[in-house]
Amino acid sequence: MTSRLFAPIEIGGMVFDNRIAVAPMCQYSADDGSATDWHIQHWMNLALSGAGMVTVEATGVERRGRITHGCLGIYSDDNEATIGRGIAAARRVAPAGTRFGIQLAHAGRKASTQRPWEGGGPLTEHEDPWPTIAPSAIAFADKWHVPKAMDHHDIRRVTDAFVAAAKRAERAGFDFVELHGAHGYLMHEFLSPLSNKREDEYGGPLENRMRFILDIARAVRAALPARMMLGARLSASDWVEGGFVPEEAVQVARALKAEGVAYICSSSGGNSPHQKIPTGPGYQVHFAELIRREAGIATRAVGLIDDPLQAEAIIAGEKADFVALARAMLADPRWPWRAAAMLGARFHAPVQYQRSVGTMEHWGKAQAAREKSGAA
């Protein structure tokens, strides 16, 4: 039987060689937004994986839109140049047909924080903090910075920043752009009634709460050439009573599709410290399935997916069009090779690594046998 995980797919006018995506993963290793040697080795490593879709981490569209001092940005000429050099290097080692994208983001009220290994909380007065913005002046959690409620000038300025960042992404050599509307960052903050208490045309009913992300999607789509695909990541649930819910995510996905968005990466959570998430392998797949079915748009399933057989079942069961891996790719950057070996699909190792193919096939067959034995 032919593996569905390794079947090609066309979305947004772009062909992908397989259904495996590298999810965007913050590295917190940039220098005033500019990519460093760490990013070059990281992107080249992911490029070698054989995943059809590689998405670069959440990248700030303005300096104060970064999560931490170490977050990647694309708001300056130096940012653009260093990212462009890194992506060019990744392309040189990637299999032909690999598609590279960048996730454009603004952290909103969750900006100005420490790197995770430094604590992850809000920056103290001795750590060079900066003012944050949000739809409403509501802090993310106790003892966090209270953001400034954005006025209409702020909304226009941030929208323009997304457009400028998208144009920089085009010049840097990306194939597609993804808008970050998840995990409690600015666009998600507008979507969620937990963080959006506005009384103007950007607050209240969902029609108003989704106006900000739709404005940005429309402006970015118009600024990009038709050959570049546009996607979006949504948190389909806040996992908090009174928060953003999956049925609303479906409506937002429909509206984004109408604005030219080609796919939705279906994640969840991140907008409240009170969230109660029942995590486990594939715990968010049902969101991708719901949005795919009800909104009629391609979806990417993400969330603790690390078993090739599970990934195959997700695609074969038409629950999503792609599976996206993050932690699994950090732990095993050759995960797609191993998955191909398990599922009987072909994979293309670079000539320098050809002598590893037999070893990978042996590992894959052994794992498949263990899985089959366990299932029996």
Phi, psi and omega in degrees: 000135179286134180291130176285330180298330183255016175276141178291161179211148175243123172222148179056029181075013184235134180265133176245137185289336178206180186258015180265128179239142169271118180289151177295132183227116179299138179249344176054038188229021181271165178243102187049047177086345184275141179293148181241184178302328179301316181296320182299312180293323181296312181292322178295321178298314179293325179297325180289346188295332185091000175298138182290331183233123178238119182248122179288149186309165175309123188235119186294133179276348171212162186301317182279000175271358177287153176286311183229173175298337183266004185281147178294146178222164176218055183243002181221164178298322180293319175305309183300316183293317182290322177294318179299319178296319181295316180291323177298319178295319179297319180297326183294337181251352183281152172300146177304137179097351177297134181253130182249134177227169179230138178266115180270133190214161169219125187283346178057231183287348178263015174278177177058050179237169178282155170299152182307319182283359174255002178128325176080359179273182178296145179297140177276172182297341180265003183245024177057059178286168176223158180295143179249161180230159182196170176298325180224158182279065181235122179291152179297321183203172177304138177071011173269162178300139173273119183284159171283134174290125185293134172266181185294329176296317178298318181297316179295319182295317180292320177301316178297325179294322176296319179296314180298321179294320179298320178294322176296321179299320177298313181295329181287346174105018179281156177270332181208163179236139176240131177271132183268097178250034186228178167060026174082010178273182200306311182294323175294322179300323176291323183291326188270131176293348176290326185246350181246104178246024183293156179242015178255200184288358178253007181223169179096240182294161182304322179308322178278319183296333180267003181298321183297309182293327178291321177301316181292315180301316181297315182291319180292316179301319180292332183277341183264151175291157183300332182291341180268127180280149175240129176234179179210148174250132180235143165274108186287346178208142173278344185058033178221136178301132180087002181264191178294138187234161183303323180298326176288323178300322177299316181295320178296317180300318178300315182293321178294321177302319180296337179267005177100008176283132188266336181208160175238126170271116191264098178250198178195165173072186175100354186255001180207137175289352181264006181297146176236098186256122178279076186289155179168168181306121178072024186294348180249003184300324182295336176291316178299319180295316180298311182295319179300315183286314188274331181260348178065039181229149177297144180230158176240120179272139182214152175127090175058034173272117180220357181260120180304324179292323176295317179299317178299317182295324179298314181288314181297327179277005179056039176272339177200166179264336176223155165246136181247133181242143177236280181305321181298325179287327176292320181287326184215086182296351175256023181309315180299326176296314181296318179298318179297318180297321179292322188265002178075024179260158178279146171223156188243099175280145175298156185302328180294338182250009185303327183290354177269352187298315180300320179296315180296319179296322177297314178299315183297316179294321179295319179293319179298321179295319178297317179297316181295319179296318180294322180292326180289000000 
